[in-house]
Amino acid sequence: MTTIATSCRCSMPPDWDDLDRVVRFSHDGHTHDVGASGEPSSAKELAVDLCPKPHAVNLVKRWHSRLPNVQKGPWTHAFHIHWNGYTYGVALWNNPSARTLPNNWLELRRMAIAPDAPKFTASRMLGQMARWFRANRPDIERLISYQDEEVHQGTIYKAANWTRAYYSKPRVRSRGEYVDAAGNTRKRGVRHAINGPAADTAGKWRWELEL
C-alpha cells in the first residue's frame, strides 16, 4: 500500500531539527550526520538505500494517510529515499500476504512519502528499489503491490513501468450469527483492523513488476 502526502513540494526548506528524518546510519555500518540545510531541486537528486526497519516504521506512522498503523515486524527489507542526510520516503517489504502466491515474490506492504518531497519521488523510489532487488536478490522473480482504488489511481506504478495484473473486489464480511456443523448457533468473532475497516473493505488493484 502506498500513500503520497502531497503532489507538490513545500516552498520552505525542511526542518533540519526533525531527528526522526535525519539519517545517522548507513548500509556500510558507519554513522553520518546530516549535511547543510536546503532542499533537493528534483527527485533525481535523491538516493535509495536500505535503512533500519524502525526508521521506516516510524515514518510510515507519520506519513501514511490510509494505513499509518504498522507492526514493528517482521519485514524482509526496509528502504528510504534520501538527500543530504534527510529522509523523504520509506518503504517496507515482506512476503506476499496472499498465501496462494509464490514464495519467490515480494510484496511492497507500505510506502510513504514526505509532504515536502520533490515531485516524482515515489516513482523514482520504486524504480531504484527494483534495481536493488535485481542486483542483490536474484532469487526474487516478481515484485507486487496493492493499490487502494478509493484513494489512489496507480500513477506511480505506471511511471515505474509496473503492470496492473489483478483486481480484488471490495469485501464486506459478515459479523453476525452462524450455525455450525453441529447445529449450534454461534457468534462470529470480530476481526480487529489496526487501521479501521475502510481500508480492508476497499477494492484493490495488484500491480506487478517482473525482475
C-alpha positions as CSV (number, residue, x, y, z in Angstrom):
1,M,0.0,0.0,0.0
2,T,1.3,3.4,-0.9
3,T,0.5,6.9,0.1
4,I,1.7,10.3,-1.1
5,A,1.1,13.1,1.3
6,T,1.0,15.8,-1.4
7,S,1.9,16.1,-5.1
8,C,3.9,19.3,-4.6
9,R,6.9,20.4,-2.7
10,C,6.7,22.8,0.2
11,S,8.1,26.2,-0.5
12,M,10.0,26.2,2.8
13,P,13.1,24.1,3.4
14,P,12.8,21.0,5.7
15,D,13.1,21.4,9.4
16,W,16.7,20.1,10.0
17,D,16.0,19.7,13.7
18,D,13.5,16.9,12.9
19,L,15.5,14.0,14.3
20,D,13.0,11.4,13.0
21,R,14.1,12.1,9.5
22,V,17.8,12.7,10.0
23,V,20.0,9.8,8.7
24,R,22.6,8.8,11.3
25,F,23.3,5.4,9.8
26,S,24.2,3.8,6.5
27,H,24.5,0.4,5.0
28,D,28.2,0.5,5.4
29,G,27.9,0.5,9.2
30,H,29.2,4.0,9.7
31,T,27.2,6.8,11.1
32,H,26.7,10.0,9.1
33,D,25.4,13.4,10.3
34,V,23.0,15.5,8.2
35,G,24.7,17.9,5.9
36,A,24.0,21.6,5.2
37,S,20.3,22.8,5.2
38,G,18.4,23.2,1.9
39,E,16.2,21.1,-0.3
40,P,16.7,19.0,-3.4
41,S,15.7,20.5,-6.7
42,S,14.3,17.3,-8.2
43,A,13.7,13.6,-7.3
44,K,16.7,12.7,-9.4
45,E,19.0,14.0,-6.7
46,L,17.6,11.5,-4.2
47,A,19.3,8.2,-3.4
48,V,17.7,5.0,-2.3
49,D,19.3,2.6,0.2
50,L,18.4,0.0,2.8
51,C,17.6,1.5,6.2
52,P,16.9,0.2,9.7
53,K,13.3,-1.1,9.9
54,P,12.3,1.0,13.0
55,H,13.2,4.2,10.9
56,A,10.8,3.2,8.2
57,V,8.1,2.0,10.6
58,N,8.3,5.3,12.4
59,L,7.9,7.5,9.3
60,V,5.1,5.3,7.9
61,K,3.2,6.1,11.0
62,R,3.7,9.8,10.4
63,W,3.2,10.0,6.6
64,H,0.8,7.2,5.5
65,S,-2.7,8.7,5.2
66,R,-4.5,5.4,4.8
67,L,-2.5,2.8,6.7
68,P,-0.4,4.6,9.3
69,N,-0.5,1.9,11.9
70,V,2.0,-0.8,11.1
71,Q,3.7,-3.6,13.0
72,K,7.3,-3.4,14.0
73,G,7.9,-6.6,12.1
74,P,8.6,-9.0,10.5
75,W,9.8,-7.2,7.4
76,T,12.3,-8.6,4.9
77,H,13.5,-5.3,3.7
78,A,13.2,-1.6,4.6
79,F,14.3,1.3,2.3
80,H,14.5,5.0,2.5
81,I,14.9,7.6,-0.2
82,H,17.1,10.5,1.0
83,W,19.1,13.6,0.2
84,N,21.9,15.2,2.2
85,G,21.2,13.0,5.2
86,Y,17.4,13.7,5.2
87,T,14.7,11.1,4.5
88,Y,12.0,11.9,2.0
89,G,10.3,8.5,1.7
90,V,10.3,5.0,3.2
91,A,9.1,1.5,2.2
92,L,8.6,-1.8,3.9
93,W,8.6,-5.2,2.1
94,N,7.6,-8.7,3.1
95,N,6.4,-12.0,1.7
96,P,3.1,-11.8,-0.2
97,S,0.1,-11.5,2.1
98,A,-1.9,-13.9,-0.2
99,R,-0.8,-17.4,0.8
100,T,-1.5,-18.7,-2.7
101,L,1.2,-16.5,-4.3
102,P,4.7,-17.9,-4.9
103,N,7.3,-17.6,-2.2
104,N,9.8,-16.1,-4.6
105,W,7.7,-12.9,-4.9
106,L,8.0,-9.9,-2.6
107,E,5.2,-7.5,-1.7
108,L,5.5,-3.8,-1.0
109,R,3.4,-3.6,2.1
110,R,3.9,0.1,3.0
111,M,5.3,3.1,1.2
112,A,5.0,6.6,2.4
113,I,6.4,9.9,1.0
114,A,7.0,13.1,3.0
115,P,4.9,16.2,2.2
116,D,7.9,18.2,1.2
117,A,9.4,15.5,-1.2
118,P,10.1,16.6,-4.8
119,K,7.6,15.6,-7.5
120,F,8.1,12.0,-8.8
121,T,9.9,10.9,-5.6
122,A,7.6,7.9,-5.3
123,S,8.1,6.5,-8.8
124,R,11.9,7.1,-8.5
125,M,11.9,5.1,-5.3
126,L,10.0,2.3,-6.9
127,G,12.5,2.2,-9.8
128,Q,15.5,2.3,-7.6
129,M,14.2,-0.4,-5.3
130,A,13.6,-2.7,-8.2
131,R,17.2,-2.1,-9.4
132,W,18.4,-3.1,-5.9
133,F,16.4,-6.3,-5.9
134,R,17.7,-7.2,-9.4
135,A,21.3,-6.8,-8.2
136,N,21.0,-8.2,-4.7
137,R,18.2,-10.7,-4.7
138,P,18.4,-12.8,-7.9
139,D,16.1,-15.4,-6.2
140,I,13.2,-12.9,-6.3
141,E,11.1,-13.3,-9.5
142,R,8.4,-10.7,-9.1
143,L,7.5,-7.6,-7.1
144,I,3.9,-6.8,-6.2
145,S,2.0,-4.1,-4.5
146,Y,-1.7,-3.3,-3.9
147,Q,-3.3,0.0,-4.8
148,D,-6.4,1.1,-2.9
149,E,-8.7,2.3,-5.6
150,E,-10.6,4.6,-3.3
151,V,-7.6,6.9,-2.7
152,H,-5.1,6.2,-5.4
153,Q,-5.1,5.8,-9.2
154,G,-1.9,3.8,-9.7
155,T,0.0,6.7,-11.3
156,I,3.3,6.0,-9.6
157,Y,3.3,2.3,-10.7
158,K,2.6,3.3,-14.3
159,A,5.5,5.7,-14.2
160,A,7.8,3.0,-12.8
161,N,6.7,0.5,-15.6
162,W,4.7,-1.8,-13.3
163,T,1.8,-3.7,-14.8
164,R,-1.8,-3.8,-13.4
165,A,-2.5,-7.5,-13.1
166,Y,-5.4,-8.4,-10.8
167,Y,-8.4,-6.7,-9.2
168,S,-9.7,-7.7,-5.8
169,K,-13.3,-6.7,-5.3
170,P,-14.4,-4.9,-2.1
171,R,-15.3,-7.4,0.7
172,V,-17.9,-7.0,3.4
173,R,-17.5,-9.7,6.0
174,S,-20.5,-10.8,8.0
175,R,-20.0,-10.4,11.7
176,G,-23.4,-11.8,12.7
177,E,-24.5,-15.3,14.0
178,Y,-24.0,-18.5,12.1
179,V,-24.9,-22.2,12.6
180,D,-22.0,-24.6,13.0
181,A,-21.9,-28.2,11.7
182,A,-23.5,-29.5,14.9
183,G,-26.5,-27.2,14.5
184,N,-25.4,-24.8,17.3
185,T,-25.9,-21.0,16.8
186,R,-22.7,-19.1,17.3
187,K,-21.5,-15.6,17.0
188,R,-18.7,-14.7,14.7
189,G,-15.6,-13.1,16.2
190,V,-14.9,-9.5,15.3
191,R,-11.6,-9.2,13.3
192,H,-9.5,-6.3,14.6
193,A,-8.3,-4.0,11.9
194,I,-5.5,-1.8,13.1
195,N,-6.3,0.9,10.5
196,G,-10.1,0.6,10.7
197,P,-12.5,-1.2,8.4
198,A,-12.4,1.2,5.4
199,A,-9.0,0.1,4.0
200,D,-9.8,-3.6,4.5
201,T,-13.1,-3.4,2.5
202,A,-11.9,-1.2,-0.4
203,G,-11.3,-2.6,-3.8
204,K,-7.7,-3.1,-4.7
205,W,-5.6,-3.5,-7.8
206,R,-2.5,-5.6,-7.7
207,W,0.5,-4.2,-9.6
208,E,3.4,-6.4,-10.6
209,L,6.9,-6.0,-11.9
210,E,8.8,-9.0,-13.2
211,L,12.5,-8.8,-12.4
